[in-house]
Amino acid sequence: MSTSADNLYSDHAQEVAVNERISPTVRLRKLVRRLRSWREHARMRQEDVADVLGWSKAKVSRYENAEQIPGTAEIIALATIYGISEQERDQYMALAVQARQRGWWQSYGTEALKQDFDEYVGLESEASLLKEYCFELIPGLLQTESYATELMRAWLPGVEPSVAEERAALRAQHQANLYGEQPLALHAVVHECALRQQVGGPEVMRPQLQHLLSMSELSHVTIQVLPFTAGAHPAMDSPFIILSFPDPEFTDVGFAEYLTGCVYVETPKEVESYSLNFTAIADQALAPRASIELIRTLVEEG
């Protein structure tokens, strides 16, 4: 493992990884999915539920769309009219309590997170596997501090130094998911142009490439390079991420960023499209061993 000062996987980051973190985002999504399932199995419309309980339809909709977390009394009321057993009801009452807890990333200011990105951090904190295709950038989980700093300097509009510091600290905690007793498994396909793009010049890129070599030694990290010689390939202009979870009730989620925000994909058909594209890209990329050899050659050239 590299001992470079640029290495974001510091002792502090590794200590963070062993702390148990609860993701309200994932808990809440699981809860609302079950609430919708209860109602559908009871063959009731939202209007029917509202009429029986004396609520507005908007209130039922907010609960089922993760816009509001139902309290204990509300879950008891819903479970009662849907004919849910006490055991299952109590399970989801506990889940609602957990969903109200703050995630570790929520201690950072809103300026430290892109619009809607806090939801992604919550999802990633509970994921067991992350598959990512990157075109012009090194994947965030594999970036060194110097590389990430150069990217922040290039952003427009610029940010205050205090915000940059918060983002750096957030990134360290974000990357800590790759450590711990049950680390996040990462399969990254990186286009060759990201490896050759001189972000910060040779003094930044050489340690960054060395860091990729070090990270590739971890058994749960797979890095493939999509070479220029691959030619046309799926998702050429659309880098994306697919998150998979250990809980079988929680299906894969696709994620993609754009200039001012991000988008989440959850419908089975769309997620399947993301998966098909990732598989095709990985098939066109160099094998992991050949990819590492290419990165090693670029380090020697730099």
C-alpha positions as CSV (number, residue, x, y, z in Angstrom):
1,M,0.0,0.0,0.0
2,S,1.3,3.4,-0.9
3,T,2.5,5.7,1.9
4,S,2.1,8.8,-0.2
5,A,0.8,11.9,1.6
6,D,-1.8,12.0,-1.2
7,N,-3.3,8.8,0.0
8,L,-6.8,9.6,1.3
9,Y,-7.1,6.2,3.0
10,S,-5.4,7.6,6.1
11,D,-5.6,6.1,9.6
12,H,-8.5,8.4,10.3
13,A,-10.5,7.2,7.3
14,Q,-9.9,3.6,8.3
15,E,-11.0,4.3,11.9
16,V,-14.2,5.8,10.5
17,A,-14.9,2.6,8.5
18,V,-15.2,0.5,11.6
19,N,-17.9,2.6,13.1
20,E,-21.4,1.3,12.3
21,R,-23.3,3.8,10.2
22,I,-27.1,3.8,9.7
23,S,-28.4,5.1,6.4
24,P,-31.8,6.7,6.8
25,T,-32.0,6.9,3.0
26,V,-32.0,3.1,2.6
27,R,-34.2,2.5,5.6
28,L,-36.8,5.0,4.5
29,R,-36.9,3.6,0.9
30,K,-37.4,0.1,2.3
31,L,-40.2,1.3,4.6
32,V,-42.1,3.2,1.9
33,R,-41.8,0.3,-0.5
34,R,-43.4,-2.0,2.1
35,L,-46.2,0.6,2.9
36,R,-47.1,0.6,-0.8
37,S,-47.0,-3.2,-0.9
38,W,-49.3,-3.4,2.1
39,R,-51.9,-1.1,0.4
40,E,-51.7,-2.9,-2.9
41,H,-52.2,-6.3,-1.3
42,A,-55.2,-4.9,0.5
43,R,-56.5,-3.7,-2.9
44,M,-57.0,-0.2,-1.6
45,R,-56.4,3.1,-3.3
46,Q,-54.7,6.0,-1.5
47,E,-58.1,7.7,-1.5
48,D,-59.6,4.7,0.3
49,V,-56.9,4.8,3.0
50,A,-57.4,8.5,3.5
51,D,-61.2,8.0,3.9
52,V,-60.9,5.2,6.4
53,L,-58.3,6.9,8.5
54,G,-59.6,10.5,8.2
55,W,-56.4,11.6,6.5
56,S,-55.9,13.6,3.3
57,K,-54.8,11.7,0.2
58,A,-51.7,14.0,0.2
59,K,-50.7,12.6,3.6
60,V,-50.9,9.0,2.4
61,S,-48.9,10.0,-0.7
62,R,-46.2,11.7,1.3
63,Y,-45.7,8.5,3.3
64,E,-45.5,6.4,0.2
65,N,-43.1,8.7,-1.6
66,A,-40.5,9.1,1.2
67,E,-41.5,12.8,1.5
68,Q,-42.4,12.3,5.2
69,I,-41.6,9.6,7.7
70,P,-44.6,8.1,9.4
71,G,-44.6,7.9,13.2
72,T,-45.5,4.9,15.4
73,A,-49.2,5.8,15.5
74,E,-49.4,6.1,11.8
75,I,-47.8,2.8,11.1
76,I,-50.1,1.1,13.6
77,A,-53.1,2.7,11.9
78,L,-52.0,1.6,8.5
79,A,-51.1,-1.9,9.6
80,T,-54.5,-2.3,11.2
81,I,-56.5,-1.4,8.1
82,Y,-54.3,-3.5,5.9
83,G,-54.5,-6.6,8.2
84,I,-50.8,-6.8,8.9
85,S,-49.6,-9.1,11.7
86,E,-48.2,-7.5,14.9
87,Q,-44.8,-9.0,14.2
88,E,-44.4,-7.5,10.8
89,R,-45.9,-4.2,12.0
90,D,-43.4,-4.0,14.8
91,Q,-40.6,-4.7,12.4
92,Y,-41.5,-1.7,10.3
93,M,-42.2,0.5,13.3
94,A,-38.5,-0.1,14.3
95,L,-37.4,0.7,10.7
96,A,-39.3,4.0,10.9
97,V,-37.4,4.9,14.0
98,Q,-34.1,4.0,12.4
99,A,-35.0,6.1,9.3
100,R,-35.2,9.2,11.5
101,Q,-31.7,8.9,12.6
102,R,-29.1,11.1,11.0
103,G,-26.5,9.6,8.7
104,W,-22.8,10.5,9.3
105,W,-22.7,12.6,6.1
106,Q,-25.6,14.9,7.4
107,S,-23.2,16.6,9.8
108,Y,-21.7,18.4,6.8
109,G,-23.1,21.7,5.6
110,T,-25.3,21.8,2.5
111,E,-22.6,23.5,0.5
112,A,-20.4,20.5,1.0
113,L,-22.8,18.3,-0.9
114,K,-24.1,18.6,-4.4
115,Q,-27.8,19.0,-4.8
116,D,-29.4,15.7,-4.0
117,F,-26.0,14.0,-3.5
118,D,-26.7,13.3,0.2
119,E,-29.1,10.6,-0.9
120,Y,-26.4,8.9,-2.9
121,V,-24.0,8.9,0.1
122,G,-26.6,7.3,2.2
123,L,-27.2,4.6,-0.4
124,E,-23.5,3.9,-0.9
125,S,-23.0,3.6,2.9
126,E,-25.3,0.5,2.8
127,A,-24.3,-1.0,-0.5
128,S,-22.3,-4.2,-0.8
129,L,-21.2,-3.7,-4.4
130,L,-20.6,-0.7,-6.5
131,K,-20.0,-0.9,-10.2
132,E,-18.8,2.3,-11.9
133,Y,-17.9,3.4,-15.4
134,C,-15.9,6.6,-15.6
135,F,-14.8,8.4,-18.8
136,E,-12.7,11.5,-18.1
137,L,-12.3,11.2,-14.3
138,I,-10.8,8.7,-11.9
139,P,-13.7,7.2,-9.8
140,G,-14.3,9.2,-6.6
141,L,-13.6,6.3,-4.4
142,L,-10.1,5.9,-5.9
143,Q,-9.1,9.6,-6.0
144,T,-6.1,10.9,-4.1
145,E,-6.5,14.1,-2.1
146,S,-4.3,16.1,-4.5
147,Y,-6.2,14.9,-7.6
148,A,-9.6,15.7,-5.9
149,T,-8.3,19.1,-4.9
150,E,-7.3,19.9,-8.5
151,L,-10.8,19.0,-9.6
152,M,-12.3,21.3,-7.0
153,R,-10.1,24.2,-8.1
154,A,-11.4,23.8,-11.6
155,W,-15.1,24.0,-10.6
156,L,-17.1,27.0,-11.5
157,P,-18.3,28.9,-9.6
158,G,-15.4,28.5,-7.1
159,V,-16.0,27.5,-3.4
160,E,-14.8,29.0,-0.2
161,P,-11.8,27.3,1.5
162,S,-14.0,26.2,4.4
163,V,-16.4,24.4,1.9
164,A,-13.4,22.8,0.2
165,E,-12.2,21.5,3.6
166,E,-15.6,20.1,4.4
167,R,-15.7,18.3,1.0
168,A,-12.3,16.9,1.6
169,A,-13.4,15.5,5.0
170,L,-16.6,14.2,3.5
171,R,-14.6,12.4,0.7
172,A,-12.4,10.7,3.3
173,Q,-15.4,9.3,5.1
174,H,-17.0,8.4,1.8
175,Q,-13.9,6.5,0.7
176,A,-13.7,4.7,4.1
177,N,-16.5,2.4,2.8
178,L,-13.7,0.4,1.1
179,Y,-12.3,-0.5,4.5
180,G,-13.6,-2.3,7.6
181,E,-14.8,-5.8,8.4
182,Q,-17.3,-5.8,5.5
183,P,-15.9,-3.4,2.9
184,L,-17.7,-2.2,-0.1
185,A,-16.8,-4.2,-3.2
186,L,-15.8,-2.0,-6.1
187,H,-15.7,-2.9,-9.8
188,A,-14.5,0.2,-11.7
189,V,-14.1,0.5,-15.5
190,V,-12.0,3.6,-16.2
191,H,-11.5,4.9,-19.7
192,E,-7.8,5.3,-20.8
193,C,-8.4,9.1,-21.3
194,A,-9.0,9.5,-17.6
195,L,-5.5,8.0,-16.9
196,R,-3.8,10.3,-19.4
197,Q,-5.7,13.5,-18.6
198,Q,-3.1,15.6,-16.8
199,V,-5.2,16.8,-13.9
200,G,-2.7,18.9,-11.9
201,G,0.2,17.8,-14.1
202,P,2.6,14.9,-13.6
203,E,3.2,15.7,-10.0
204,V,-0.4,14.9,-9.2
205,M,-1.1,12.2,-11.8
206,R,1.9,10.0,-11.0
207,P,0.8,9.5,-7.3
208,Q,-2.8,9.1,-8.5
209,L,-1.8,6.2,-10.9
210,Q,0.3,4.7,-8.2
211,H,-2.7,4.8,-5.9
212,L,-4.7,2.9,-8.4
213,L,-2.0,0.2,-8.4
214,S,-2.1,0.0,-4.7
215,M,-5.9,-0.2,-4.5
216,S,-6.0,-2.9,-7.2
217,E,-4.2,-5.2,-4.7
218,L,-7.3,-5.3,-2.5
219,S,-9.2,-8.4,-3.1
220,H,-12.6,-6.6,-3.2
221,V,-11.4,-4.0,-5.7
222,T,-11.4,-4.7,-9.4
223,I,-10.1,-2.1,-11.9
224,Q,-10.3,-2.4,-15.6
225,V,-9.2,0.1,-18.2
226,L,-11.2,0.7,-21.4
227,P,-8.5,1.5,-23.9
228,F,-8.7,4.0,-26.8
229,T,-8.5,1.0,-29.1
230,A,-11.9,-0.2,-27.9
231,G,-13.4,2.3,-30.3
232,A,-17.2,2.8,-30.1
233,H,-18.7,1.3,-26.9
234,P,-21.9,1.6,-24.9
235,A,-22.5,4.7,-22.8
236,M,-19.7,6.6,-24.4
237,D,-20.8,9.9,-23.0
238,S,-22.6,8.7,-19.9
239,P,-20.6,7.7,-16.9
240,F,-22.7,6.0,-14.3
241,I,-22.8,3.9,-11.1
242,I,-24.8,0.8,-10.1
243,L,-25.3,0.1,-6.4
244,S,-26.2,-3.4,-5.1
245,F,-27.3,-4.2,-1.6
246,P,-27.1,-7.2,0.7
247,D,-30.8,-7.0,1.6
248,P,-32.7,-8.9,-1.0
249,E,-35.7,-6.6,-0.5
250,F,-33.7,-3.7,-1.8
251,T,-33.1,-3.8,-5.6
252,D,-30.2,-2.3,-7.5
253,V,-30.1,1.5,-8.0
254,G,-28.6,3.3,-10.9
255,F,-27.0,6.7,-10.4
256,A,-25.6,9.3,-12.7
257,E,-24.4,12.9,-12.2
258,Y,-24.7,15.9,-14.4
259,L,-23.3,19.5,-14.1
260,T,-25.6,20.7,-11.3
261,G,-27.2,17.6,-9.8
262,C,-27.8,13.9,-10.2
263,V,-30.4,11.3,-11.1
264,Y,-31.4,8.0,-9.5
265,V,-32.8,5.1,-11.5
266,E,-34.8,2.4,-9.8
267,T,-37.3,0.9,-12.2
268,P,-36.3,-2.7,-13.1
269,K,-36.3,-2.0,-16.8
270,E,-34.0,1.0,-16.5
271,V,-31.7,-0.7,-14.0
272,E,-31.4,-3.7,-16.3
273,S,-30.3,-1.3,-19.1
274,Y,-27.6,0.1,-16.8
275,S,-26.5,-3.5,-16.0
276,L,-26.4,-4.5,-19.6
277,N,-24.3,-1.5,-20.5
278,F,-21.9,-2.1,-17.7
279,T,-21.4,-5.7,-18.6
280,A,-20.8,-4.8,-22.3
281,I,-18.3,-2.1,-21.3
282,A,-16.4,-4.5,-19.0
283,D,-16.3,-7.0,-21.8
284,Q,-14.6,-4.5,-24.1
285,A,-12.2,-3.3,-21.4
286,L,-8.8,-4.9,-20.8
287,A,-8.7,-7.7,-18.3
288,P,-7.8,-6.6,-14.7
289,R,-4.2,-7.9,-15.1
290,A,-3.7,-6.2,-18.4
291,S,-5.3,-3.0,-17.1
292,I,-2.8,-2.9,-14.2
293,E,0.1,-3.4,-16.6
294,L,-1.1,-0.4,-18.7
295,I,-1.4,1.7,-15.5
296,R,2.1,0.6,-14.5
297,T,3.5,1.6,-17.9
298,L,1.9,5.1,-17.6
299,V,3.5,5.5,-14.2
300,E,6.9,4.6,-15.6
301,E,6.3,7.0,-18.5
302,G,5.3,9.8,-16.2
